[in-house]
């Protein structure tokens, strides 16, 4: 793991890893929620943006993707992120 960051509401932890993934965790339950794939290099940082609740993983090269909160009808709001726009 290179880095980790809590969401602004502290309900999720995102970790950036050397294997080109971002993993989302539920710290209270101590379990994984999702694995976000598609990065071209190791994810060395994760930043949350409070105003629009976006998550931005950072690679050694650049910020490749921006994620917005995911809303699953079956699960309700707040169960992960999906690519933004």
C-alpha positions as CSV (number, residue, x, y, z in Angstrom):
1,X,0.0,0.0,0.0
2,X,1.3,3.4,-1.0
3,X,-1.3,5.6,0.7
4,X,-4.7,5.8,2.3
5,X,-7.4,8.5,2.9
6,X,-10.7,8.6,4.7
7,X,-13.8,10.0,3.0
8,X,-15.0,13.4,4.3
9,X,-17.7,11.6,6.3
10,X,-15.3,9.0,7.6
11,X,-17.4,6.0,6.6
12,X,-14.9,4.8,4.0
13,X,-11.2,4.3,3.6
14,X,-9.6,4.3,0.2
15,X,-6.1,2.8,-0.2
16,X,-3.8,3.3,-3.2
17,X,-1.7,0.2,-4.1
18,X,1.3,-0.7,-6.1
19,X,-0.8,-3.2,-8.2
20,X,-2.5,-0.3,-10.0
21,X,-5.7,-0.5,-7.9
22,X,-7.7,1.5,-5.4
23,X,-9.3,-0.5,-2.7
24,X,-12.3,0.8,-0.8
25,X,-12.8,-0.4,2.8
26,X,-15.4,-0.1,5.5
27,X,-13.2,0.6,8.6
28,X,-15.9,0.0,11.1
29,X,-16.6,-3.5,9.7
30,X,-12.9,-4.1,8.8
31,X,-13.9,-5.4,5.4
32,X,-13.3,-4.6,1.7
33,X,-16.1,-2.9,-0.3
34,X,-14.7,-2.7,-3.8
35,X,-11.6,-2.8,-5.9
36,X,-11.3,-0.1,-8.6
37,X,-9.2,-1.2,-11.6
38,X,-7.9,0.5,-14.7
39,X,-5.0,2.6,-13.5
40,X,-1.8,2.4,-15.6
41,X,0.6,2.6,-12.8
42,X,0.8,2.3,-9.0
43,X,-1.6,4.5,-7.1
44,X,0.6,6.6,-4.8
45,X,-2.1,8.9,-3.4
46,X,-5.8,9.2,-2.9
47,X,-7.6,12.6,-2.4
48,X,-11.2,13.2,-1.5
49,X,-12.9,16.5,-2.6
50,X,-15.4,17.6,0.0
51,X,-17.5,20.1,-2.0
52,X,-18.6,17.6,-4.7
53,X,-17.7,14.4,-2.9
54,X,-15.3,13.1,-5.6
55,X,-12.3,10.8,-5.0
56,X,-9.2,11.3,-7.1
57,X,-6.5,8.6,-7.2
58,X,-3.0,9.8,-8.0
59,X,-0.4,7.8,-9.9
60,X,3.3,8.6,-10.1
61,X,2.5,10.2,-13.5
62,X,-0.8,12.0,-13.0
63,X,-4.4,11.9,-11.8
64,X,-5.9,9.4,-14.4
65,X,-9.5,9.1,-13.1
66,X,-12.0,10.9,-11.0
67,X,-14.7,9.0,-9.2
68,X,-18.1,10.1,-8.0
69,X,-20.3,8.4,-5.3
70,X,-22.0,5.3,-6.5
71,X,-25.7,4.8,-5.8
72,X,-26.9,1.2,-6.1
73,X,-30.7,0.8,-5.9
74,X,-30.3,-2.6,-4.2
75,X,-27.7,-1.3,-1.7
76,X,-28.7,2.3,-1.2
77,X,-26.5,5.4,-1.4
78,X,-22.9,5.4,-0.3
79,X,-21.6,2.0,-1.2
80,X,-18.6,2.9,-3.3
81,X,-17.6,5.0,-6.3
82,X,-17.9,4.8,-10.1
83,X,-16.0,6.8,-12.8
84,X,-17.3,10.4,-13.0
85,X,-18.4,11.8,-16.3
